[in-house]
């Protein structure tokens, strides 16, 4: 929507539809965080931080639409564009990091299935950094 001429109603409508698809990725984001963080304290904290960031975005986002910027709201459009690019960049960097760590752990440690772990290993509060059998999902 930032780079489309104002007279292109179809392009602007497509931009609005694309922005609204972000909401559909929220359950995937929550599940990705829950699957890639281990530990009885670390996982709830990470989930709380994701929820807080989402809530903060919902509070700040509408404030970027100022009446003085009407009818095109260019600063708000720039903000939306920047946050979308930032989010996509974070996803790509996280994916690269998870692949790198998984490959390193695969080279150094034997992967064991959940059934092969002892009860102490299953119920311990090791984080994803401490548990060498832990593999990130991407």
BAKOL-984188 format. One record per residue (C-alpha): x, y, z; residue number from 1. Coordinates in pm, whole numbers. Example, Ala and Ser with C-alpha at 12.3 -4.5 7.8 and 13.67 -1.06 7.14 Angstrom:
GURO        X        Y        Z   pos
GURO     1230     -450      780     1
GURO     1367     -106      714     2
REM end
This chain:
GURO        X        Y        Z   pos
GURO        0        0        0     1
GURO      296      229       54     2
GURO      418      224     -305     3
GURO       89      194     -494     4
GURO      -62      509     -649     5
GURO     -365      639     -459     6
GURO     -592      595     -761     7
GURO     -527      220     -780     8
GURO     -820       99     -570     9
GURO     -761     -267     -654    10
GURO     -397     -247     -548    11
GURO     -485      -72     -223    12
GURO     -754     -330     -148    13
GURO     -505     -611     -213    14
GURO     -262     -442       27    15
GURO     -528     -426      298    16
GURO     -604     -796      248    17
GURO     -233     -884      268    18
GURO     -188     -690      592    19
GURO     -485     -865      748    20
GURO     -333    -1209      678    21
GURO      -87    -1140      961    22
GURO     -360    -1227     1210    23
GURO     -383    -1577     1068    24
GURO      -15    -1640     1148    25
GURO      -59    -1567     1520    26
GURO     -143    -1929     1621    27
GURO      159    -2046     1423    28
GURO      378    -1794     1605    29
GURO      254    -1910     1946    30
GURO      308    -2275     1854    31
GURO      655    -2207     1712    32
GURO      763    -2041     2035    33
GURO      612    -2318     2250    34
GURO      781    -2589     2041    35
GURO     1124    -2426     2042    36
GURO     1159    -2334     2408    37
GURO     1208    -2592     2681    38
GURO     1210    -2564     3058    39
GURO      933    -2530     3314    40
GURO     1008    -2161     3369    41
GURO     1154    -2054     3038    42
GURO      860    -2166     2820    43
GURO      586    -1981     3015    44
GURO      808    -1672     3028    45
GURO      865    -1684     2651    46
GURO      493    -1731     2586    47
GURO      417    -1439     2815    48
GURO      665    -1219     2631    49
GURO      510    -1307     2294    50
GURO      163    -1230     2429    51
GURO      285     -901     2580    52
GURO      453     -801     2253    53
GURO      133     -875     2061    54
GURO      -71     -670     2310    55
GURO      178     -383     2296    56
GURO      160     -383     1917    57
GURO     -218     -368     1937    58
GURO     -195      -63     2162    59
GURO       75      121     1968    60
GURO      -37       32     1614    61
GURO     -358      238     1605    62
GURO     -171      536     1750    63
GURO       31      564     1428    64
GURO     -285      668     1243    65
GURO     -298     1037     1327    66
GURO     -576     1267     1204    67
GURO     -318     1516     1074    68
GURO     -191     1248      828    69
GURO     -535     1184      675    70
GURO     -636     1071      420    71
GURO     -321      879      314    72
GURO     -163      812      657    73
GURO      186      782      515    74
GURO      369      752      855    75
GURO      134      468      953    76
GURO      195      292      623    77
GURO      572      325      668    78
GURO      540      182     1020    79
GURO      336     -114      896    80
GURO      582     -179      614    81
GURO      883     -160      849    82
GURO      732     -392     1108    83
GURO      632     -646      841    84
GURO      984     -645      695    85
GURO     1132     -668     1045    86
GURO      909     -962     1134    87
GURO      999    -1146      814    88
GURO     1369    -1083      875    89
GURO     1344    -1218     1231    90
GURO     1173    -1534     1104    91
GURO     1446    -1595      844    92
GURO     1727    -1533     1094    93
GURO     1563    -1759     1353    94
GURO     1518    -2033     1093    95
GURO     1889    -2009     1001    96
GURO     1990    -2020     1368    97
GURO     1771    -2326     1439    98
GURO     1914    -2513     1140    99
GURO     2269    -2431     1247   100
GURO     2217    -2543     1607   101
GURO     2034    -2861     1502   102
GURO     2315    -2951     1260   103
GURO     2579    -2890     1529   104
GURO     2390    -3106     1779   105
GURO     2338    -3379     1520   106
GURO     2713    -3393     1458   107
GURO     2807    -3404     1827   108
GURO     2526    -3597     1993   109
GURO     2320    -3903     1918   110
GURO     1955    -3816     1870   111
GURO     1730    -4020     2096   112
GURO     1358    -4060     2061   113
GURO     1131    -3950     2344   114
GURO     1063    -4315     2438   115
GURO     1437    -4375     2488   116
GURO     1479    -4098     2746   117
GURO     1474    -4182     3117   118
GURO     1193    -4046     3334   119
GURO     1444    -3812     3497   120
GURO     1540    -3668     3158   121
GURO     1177    -3635     3049   122
GURO     1064    -3451     3359   123
GURO     1374    -3246     3431   124
GURO     1350    -2875     3384   125
GURO     1637    -2852     3136   126
GURO     1608    -2569     2888   127
GURO     1656    -2606     2516   128
GURO     2016    -2486     2561   129
GURO     2095    -2743     2832   130
GURO     1922    -3048     2681   131
GURO     2145    -3174     2403   132
GURO     1870    -3410     2281   133
GURO     1641    -3114     2214   134
GURO     1591    -3026     1847   135
GURO     1438    -2705     1723   136
GURO     1134    -2716     1495   137
GURO     1132    -2497     1185   138
REM end
